[in-house]
Amino acid sequence: MADISDLPMLHDIDADYAPQYVKLARILREKIESGQYRRGDTLAAADLAGQYKVSVPVTCSALAMLAANRYVGRPGPFRSYLVIWQAGA
């Protein structure tokens, strides 16, 4: 898998010019929907940042986007996000 931070080649018609946090949110959403991350699993921003080779602020923005779309929730301001999405819900 290519790093999220890899830049597309000039004039690549199939390139994805979405911001890094949107790309990461899509990846995490797919993993949640496929069951790789299950309801109640913890998603720590620092761990995800290292795994996907992006900054912690990028990861936090991706998780905030997922929270806005009710895939994850956060029990407190200094706590990790938890998967709250459930298939068929």
Secondary structure, 3 states (H helix, E strand, C coil): CCCCCCCCCCCCCCCCCCCHHHHHHHHHHHHHHHCCCCCCCEECHHHHHHHHCCCHHHHHHHHHHHHHCCCEECCCCCCCEEECCCCCC
